[in-house]
């Protein structure tokens, strides 16, 4: 059934197909609110009622209210005009109205597209009491008296549009000139394409220009500085009666010619006895005028000198400049132009631009299915949201699909070449970047080129390592310059600065590095630097500074991956082994298992036996148990422990024994795991608190609680003495597991301590482990809402990491909890989804009793059916089902005084 209009009139439906849009706005509303606040409130209420009545009476659909106006859609142009006439006759406030007709895209109860923009622009050109029409509407009207106001250039700058004024009894006929671009002096050019995706930025910049004498738009080449500056200037036309002028400096090669270029654009001549600069400054004195200086980056000093001279003489002239970097004037306000928004996926500004420009070359282009949407979205993402790059990619739609373009972005500078005419620097993506690159000095180019080998960002120390002859301060100066020139990005967080590069700039710089012949040497330096850093951070990882090491590891994943691959490609197996060993042993703490695969890859190499870190590689590879490969894990761990020849590095902190014990535990071989923990402690001169805690957990799992309790205090004391967050978290978890049955309240305290220690150490895996047990104990004995949140967190953390074994174990713990709280159907389904897991079965000893109880409650037939449904789910479906069930329980508890769940269980 169609949706109703704003007043629920049964006659009004949301128009589709060819739609006529009416936009209204109160002229001078801001001033009225400031001068007559109380009166304005009452007047606005009458205004709203009048518009709503008129729109509804003529079959309109009021789909948006702007506060000072409305947006309405009509199936009939005559209906829209009739509503506007009726409203104007009754309105007390001066309201301007604009009407345009055409197609529009519907999204929910809203509309989008050029037709709406045109209606808004036409409205903005008018005055209070005036009704203006686009020719698209006028040509479809019958019986309406119109005044042809001729062709006018609107502030969308897309060329002249013929505008008509509605004449009717009771409406004013005489108005001041329209507020269009061509009613004031100036030379803003018509634009061949529509303006997409910058509405918020335009509004912000308009206010900045009103507040500051000079605003400089900075940003990388192709990001849309010029188009945005011109659009902002067009919006400000009514503010500058003496004109809005664009001065294009890109073709100017000589700094001395800048004043001449500005004088020519403004139509000024040199005065006798004065320089050109002085003549311009004198001529502009007292004039309300806006100058747009476009592309200043190659003429910074000359442009700055001219602007400074103008501002010294005129307080009413304002300047918008575009440049890769600022002009460094005291009156200058810098504004970095961002890439187009990518966050909304298919509804983002970047994808909207891609689709609109693609339709300009293929009228029938559309994102017809999920694959098209994914390809277009990924294309825009990989092109960094840079409008020029997106437009050039869209131009390829004339002979390619979105997926074809996306697949070829690895060679984007060849792919995105040609396809449009214009200034040479913007003919291709390469030209846009080359323009900036050629303005750099040799040292800046050298640093920029070297930065291209980094993946996922870099810091000052790592850049300095790649460049001989410069200390950190010299490199910092060069980075500052590259940041100002918009070629390097900056991210500040945690008290430290991290740098990055848009992928388009990175690829260009990498091409230049290849051309110099230095690529191999720089990548070697990169690999050696990070091999040294991963060793340093592994030492931190085994210390109270574990949190810093974890943060470093999370931050540098991409660089570690790139360095490992380069070392392997260069057949530098020892360096590759450093990454595999140390990152492999640290990675699971943050749910990053990729380095485990690196270790396995190296072990397959025919020269693996020569590597001094062979024992480490086996220990790292054994962590594959966390992704469900228990037999392989046991084989790797045993092989590492069996090595007794000299020449191989010993594995620190008992990690080789811990790897084997962990593999045993997670394959249900609890007794073997306990014995391995004991063997590791006996063979070491160190306390090894993690092995002791693992032994405690194993003992608690198989019901040897007295032994577990006796050892738990020793493990906790040892862990706290070490100060290592992972050891502390594991020891508290072991205490919680031991106390869970006998003293659940004390167990909750211990597990909360475990989770806190894990969070302090930024240890996602340890946090997830603690949250899993907390979920069950809080649900039964503490805060049930908190328990549900713990289950949610644990499932998500393990699922995101790919730790399938732990995900299924968590789902089984949730099934046990649901069984104990009278949610038998959900418990049976989750039981079926996860009960084929040896680790889960070993660590959830209640499962046989749970299955028997569910059979009794549900009946055997229903239990079997639900279990089969759960078993048929893949892991992703099971996770989604678990979250849905958690949400249902949460909804029952919210707003109620929720006692522990076991008090409601039968």
Beta strands, then each sheet from edge to edge (+ up, - down):
strand 1: 18-26
strand 2: 61-65
strand 3: 70-74
strand 4: 95-103
strand 5: 105-107
strand 6: 110-112
strand 7: 131-134
strand 8: 145-153
strand 9: 160-167
strand 10: 214-218
strand 11: 244-248
strand 12: 289-294
strand 13: 317-323
strand 14: 332-336
strand 15: 489-493
strand 16: 496-500
sheet 1: 2+ 3- 1+ 4- 7- 9+ 8-
sheet 2: 5+ 6-
sheet 3: 11+ 12+ 13+ 10+ 14+
sheet 4: 15+ 16-
end
